[in-house]
Amino acid sequence: MLKQPDQQTERLLAALVEIERFVGRAGWDQPARLFALVPTDELLAAEPSLAGQLTVTAPGALSSIEQDDFRPGTDLLTALARISWPSAVSGCALATERSFLPAEVEATIPDDPQLAAEYVASHPLRSDVRVVAGALRQRDHQVLSHCVARLASNPEDLLVGAEMVPALTQAVAWTLHDNEGNA
């Protein structure tokens, strides 16, 4: 029997799906993009002028606020390690694109990172994926994390999973841990 997602997971997934659709409207080959997640009702209370731009779809819905100054460079995980959020931010999400090869080809990838990137980018079996990894603060200093992903080769399907890209979801979640109790 499949376990039904709880209300917090549903809130987070709804925000991640919205972000993936937003980012997807601009097409492929985009840089990584970072978003703060805040409760829509709290955002509207603090900024009533946004009422015409936001839609409250459900009680407790989250709104995403893109962090336009996010420039991770080539090392996304290191860039995330330098981020912490104030307590007013309930969660965060990162949209990024990656290319990968089937497992049977991995042994042929060069060890040098630059050569490996060039090799993967030009390989005929390459697949491109857009991943949106997100995390949401919970009670007792816990963090809920999840991912959605879309393959360029199969754009009508949206993949969903908590453990799809573990290193990325952990790095995104860690940005919330760093500042807990400090704000």
N, C-alpha and C positions, 0 to 999 in steps of 0.2 A: 504494500500500500504506500502511495506517495504521501509524504508529509506536506500539509498545506502551509504556505508561508504565513508567519505571524504579521501583525499590523505594522510593526517597525520594518520588517523586511519588505512588505508591500510598499511602504512609503519610500524606502530607499530605491527599490526597483523602479518605481514610477518615475523618480527623479532621474535615474540613470538612463531609462528609455527616452525620456524627454531630451536629455543632453545628447544622446546618440543621434536622435532625429535632427536636432538643431545643428550639430556638427556635420552630419551627413548631408544636409542641404547645400553645403559648400563643396561637396565632392570629396575626392581622395587626394592624397599627397599633401596633407596638412601637418603643421607642427603639433606637438603635444599642447593640450589646452587644459588649464586648471580652473576648477569651479568651487566656490564656497556653497554650501547647502544650508539654508535657513528656513525656519517655518514661515510659510507664506503669510499667515495671519500676523505674526510678529513683524515681518517686513512691512506689511501694509500699515500696521499701527505706528511704526517708526517713520515711514515714508508714505503718507497718504497720497502723494502726487503720483505714485506708481499704480494706483488702482486701475487705471485704464490699460495698463500694460500687462497685468498679471491676472491669471485666472485661478481661483481657488476651486480645485476639482473635488476635494474631499477634506473633511476635518483633519487637521494635522499635516496637510500637504506641504511639500518642500519646494522652495524656489531655488534655482541655481543662479549664481552671480559669477560671471566669468572674471578671472583675474588677468586682466590684459597685460600686466607687467611680467607675467611668468615667461621666462626664457631659460629653459633647462639646458641648452647646449646639447652635447652629445651623450652626457651621462645623466639620464633621467632619474635613476635611483639616488644618486648623490644630490641632485637638485631637490628632490623631495625630502631628503634627510635634513635640509636646511630650513624647512618650513614648519611653522607652528601656527595654530589658529587661536584667536581669542575665544573665550567661553560663549560669546554670542553666536558663534558659528556652530551649528549642530552637526555638520558633517562636511565632507568634501568629495570631489570626484575629479578624475583625470581621464581625459580622452587622448588616446595615442594610437598610432598606426605602426604595425610591424609586418615584416615579411618573414616567412619561414619556409623550410623545405621539408619534404617527407623524411621520416626517420631513416629510411634506407639510403639516403643521400648524405646524411650528416657526417659520415666518416670522411667524405671528400672535401669538406669545408676547410679552408686554410686556417692555421692557428693565429696568424696576424689579424687583429681586429679590422683594420682597413681593407685588407685583401678579402677577408671573410664577408664584409658588408658588400663589396663589389661583386663577389662571387654569387652571393644570395640574390642580389638585385638583378643580376643578368641571367640567372638560371631559368631554363624553360619550365621547370616544375615548381617554381616559386608560387606561393599563395600569399595574398595580402589580407590583413585583418585589421579592423578598427576595434579597439577594446576601450570600454569605459568602465574603469574600476572606481568604486566608491566606498565610503565608510561613513558610519553614523554613530555618534556618541550614544551610549546607553547608560543605565544606572550602574552604580558600583564601579565606575571607571572602566567598564567594558566597551568594546567597539565592535559593531556589526559591520561586516564588509561583504561586498558582492560585486559581480561583474556582468556586463552584457557585451556581446561581441557580434560583429557582422563581417562575413567574408566578402571580399570584392567579387569573387566568382559566384556567389550565391546571395545577392543582396536582398532577396525577399525574406530570408530567414534571420531571425535574431536569436542568438544563442545566449543562454542565461545559466550562471553557475557561481557558487560561492568560492570554489577552488579552481576556477578556470586558469587564472594566472596568479599563483600564490605569491610570488615575490613582489609583484606589482600591488596586489591588494594589501599585503603587509606593509609595504612602503607608504601607501596612501593612508592606511589606518594609523601608522606611527605618527603622522603629522598631527593627529588629534591627541595622542598620548602626551606628546612633548609639553603641551601647555595646560594640561588638566590641573586644576587646583591653583594655577598661577594667576588667573584673571579675576 
